[in-house]
């Protein structure tokens, strides 16, 4: 099945959009034993490096400066030594400004980057030490914002809450499944949410993209394709009729998501679970808020790419039982 999905998705790439690099611990998985603490606040970066000198002795560098163009950092490393041992009286350390030489960090996505010291360029990524693989890491509650400014005369943004609840294998596909939350009062998938707004997602490891389908209401689905970090994602969403396919030659609406509750919180919460709703209780979906026909993309998606993506969407729809 994986080989089939690789062929289906082989030429598809995401459009360009802004992203925010994540703060946290970063590392080069090919060279464990070193690491980079990168803290981003507004357009400023503070980075600390635990690395080693030519003799293998641990050495301490820091760097501070601006992010250029949303994703590029270029400055000198400051070398610090002579500080206080962990249980000693305080001694002021010595910092040699710029003594470590230049360092550049080029953020490629929320959680991947290249780092360059002199002539050496290394791949680094946000350190995922606990959350699991690319599907397991999605488990939890996510606050989502859709930019629908091209689709409505009303307020240009719509909010949503999605819960990725569990990983499972369905018809040979490894998926993460869940729901649109019934309300912010429930941090889990109630019976109502599972019966009316269930969700399934597949991660394509060859292209590092998450494809998601949510049952928006009785008449519409929402399809997403996303770049995912540990705590945020960015991408596009498409609203389309049940029984049809999303039209990827039309503009989708940009979407951003941010983790708002951990998997542990979602999995161990004790909130109520409502019984299956009756027909008149079902709520309309996002599609009912859109009142403009989407325009065609300036550069239409190649039809072969659209067909490949639609095939993955259909496999996810099968999990939703419609």
Buried (B, 14 or more C-beta within 10 A) or exposed (E): EEEEBEEBBEEBEBEEEEBBBBBBEBBBEEEEEBBBBBEBEEEEBBBBBBBEEEEEEEBBBBBBBEBEEEBEBBBBBBBBEEBEEEEEEEEEEEBEEEEBEEBBBBBBBBBBBBBBBEEEEBBBBBBBEEBEEBBBBBBBBBBBBBBBBBBBEEEEEBEBBBBBBBBEEBEEBBBBBBBBBBEEEBBBBBBBBBBBBBBBBBBBEEBEBBBBBBBBBEEBBBBBBBBBBBBBBBBBBBBBEBEEBBBBBBBBBBBBBBBBBBBEEBEEEEEEBBEEBEEEEBBEBBBEBBEEEBEEBEEEBEEEBBEBBBBBBEBBBBBBEE
